[in-house]
Amino acid sequence: MDKTEDFQQLENLATEQLPVPKNKLHDWTHFAGLYAAEHVAATEFVIGATFVALGAKTNDILLGLLIGNILAVLSWTLITSPIAVDTRLSLYTYLNKVAGDSMTKLYNWANVIIFTVISAAMVTVSATAVRFAFDIPAQLNWYPTNLWFILIVFGVGIVVVSIAIYGFNAVSEFSGICAPWLFVMFTSGALVLLPALSLDVLGKTLPSDWNDFIAIGNQSIWTGINSNGQPGIGLVEVIGFAWAANTITHFGLIDMALLRFAKKKIYGLATSTGMMFGHYVAWIAAGIMGAGAAVILGKTIVELDPGDVAYYALGWSGFVIVIVAGWTTAITNLYRAGLAAQAIFHRHSRKKTTLTVGMVTVGVACFPFVFSQILPLLTYAGLLVVPVGGIVFAEHQIFPKIGFTRYWSSYRDLKFSTPAIASWGLGLLFGFGLNALNVMSFFYLFIPTWIFTIMVYTFLASRYGAKNKYPEAEEKEKLRNEKIARFQEHQAAREPETIKDGSVVSKVLKNVAILALVITLVLAGITMFGSSDEKAYIENREIFYTYGFICTLLYFITAYGALLRKKQKNIN
């Protein structure tokens, strides 16, 4: 029997149903760029205002966000990454091995809906920025009231869908271009608008020391008083908010879909680019930008939307950052939604399922209410999927240590796993029950819910066959994995070798892109540190608006040009 006949069954399977082959694995830089771009998103403008509305204090923000985001990075590194790298499978495929078809389909449908709505919300945000540029009326109802707004949504959505359907590499490449620029723009926005706050609070353009900065924060940004005039949240709540913001992806294990491409488990630490720069720096910067824009406009920060904040912080570059930040998050979540859909309709390719889900996403994005409800959605979505993450964690990490058989449900060929479905249901009842009883802060409910589900699943699985041994089935699984490895080696041997682009033109393009970012930061620094009075500040701010936008255009042209040259070399 030749190799083609030997591998025919595997060739008929979709790529996403098999472990990621060795030749498709990526270094930590891919994940650093991916997470940086995804977590420096248009929602950061909203979350920046949320901390103000919740009445956090400046010191609690600075320390609490640091601790909470470090805990989030450790969650990816210690919980998600090890399972993803061990199995090289997405959660959707892995879950089918431990919970059977029935629960997997139910769970995948839940994820398709969750990630479709999140992606749609980000498309709506990007379209809102374009709306500002073309002076289209604000969409304040739950439904669209302007035909041009709908057309803009479709235009923005087509870009998102076009990138997402090409898979992980396309998502990673797009994120890799956007991430450095997003870092620079959020930092620049804070530098540009801090003098406006300093003038309002201190009567001078530049805080003299750390105490002056804290005074600006306490009086003009994070005052400790919420939107109802009551004392706001404290340090513990801020830590919980930052940690819980991404429970759907780390404790819930959704990001197995991304981290299965990592060469090493330690690459989970690459999520720190998203957490430390994205959530820590960007949330703080968004608060400063929002408060500064509010001072300029004579409004409160909670009355502003991302377009207002971004424009007064960055000028025309502000419109670009809202669009790009919305795109990067929308693309990654649409990729996840496409994977979940492909796991349901496994006879169709991921491209087809992503395209179908993408069209639905664009339709949903036409309704502005989606974005206004994004934060409650993220919070409840996290609590919804955490029990499933607990089930998979128990199966993969705990069962081998206590003498249980991993994949026992698959070995018994169960299509309906009572322990898994019952544990998920009981976990939901437990988590939302604690919420209804107001036993503890909502931000920390995922922890007892996760632990409770692990205990319940371990107990129920022990009663349904997890304690038993299945030597024949385990040997068959081992042989199948060996065959898959040989098949993937056979496939890799037929792929063209990657050629490193070291041409002078490409180096020039990359250096010009870096220079554009450096000039942008220098201009922002001059606006903050080189403005002796209000008149000089306004002049420097206008200079930043103009040349910062030129640098934005220059960066994307040169960075994309360098990427095209690299891809062209590998095609040839």
Secondary structure as GFF3:
##gff-version 3
##sequence-region A 1 572
A	DSSP	alpha_helix	3	6	.	.	.	ID=ss1
A	DSSP	alpha_helix	8	11	.	.	.	ID=ss2
A	DSSP	three_ten_helix	15	17	.	.	.	ID=ss3
A	DSSP	three_ten_helix	22	24	.	.	.	ID=ss4
A	DSSP	alpha_helix	28	38	.	.	.	ID=ss5
A	DSSP	alpha_helix	43	53	.	.	.	ID=ss6
A	DSSP	alpha_helix	58	75	.	.	.	ID=ss7
A	DSSP	pi_helix	76	80	.	.	.	ID=ss8
A	DSSP	alpha_helix	81	87	.	.	.	ID=ss9
A	DSSP	alpha_helix	91	133	.	.	.	ID=ss10
A	DSSP	alpha_helix	147	164	.	.	.	ID=ss11
A	DSSP	alpha_helix	168	201	.	.	.	ID=ss12
A	DSSP	alpha_helix	210	216	.	.	.	ID=ss13
A	DSSP	pi_helix	217	221	.	.	.	ID=ss14
A	DSSP	alpha_helix	235	244	.	.	.	ID=ss15
A	DSSP	alpha_helix	256	259	.	.	.	ID=ss16
A	DSSP	three_ten_helix	265	271	.	.	.	ID=ss17
A	DSSP	alpha_helix	272	272	.	.	.	ID=ss18
A	DSSP	pi_helix	273	281	.	.	.	ID=ss19
A	DSSP	alpha_helix	282	297	.	.	.	ID=ss20
A	DSSP	three_ten_helix	301	303	.	.	.	ID=ss21
A	DSSP	alpha_helix	306	314	.	.	.	ID=ss22
A	DSSP	alpha_helix	316	344	.	.	.	ID=ss23
A	DSSP	alpha_helix	350	365	.	.	.	ID=ss24
A	DSSP	alpha_helix	369	372	.	.	.	ID=ss25
A	DSSP	alpha_helix	374	393	.	.	.	ID=ss26
A	DSSP	pi_helix	394	398	.	.	.	ID=ss27
A	DSSP	three_ten_helix	399	402	.	.	.	ID=ss28
A	DSSP	alpha_helix	408	411	.	.	.	ID=ss29
A	DSSP	alpha_helix	418	437	.	.	.	ID=ss30
A	DSSP	three_ten_helix	442	444	.	.	.	ID=ss31
A	DSSP	alpha_helix	446	464	.	.	.	ID=ss32
A	DSSP	alpha_helix	471	493	.	.	.	ID=ss33
A	DSSP	alpha_helix	504	529	.	.	.	ID=ss34
A	DSSP	alpha_helix	534	571	.	.	.	ID=ss35
###
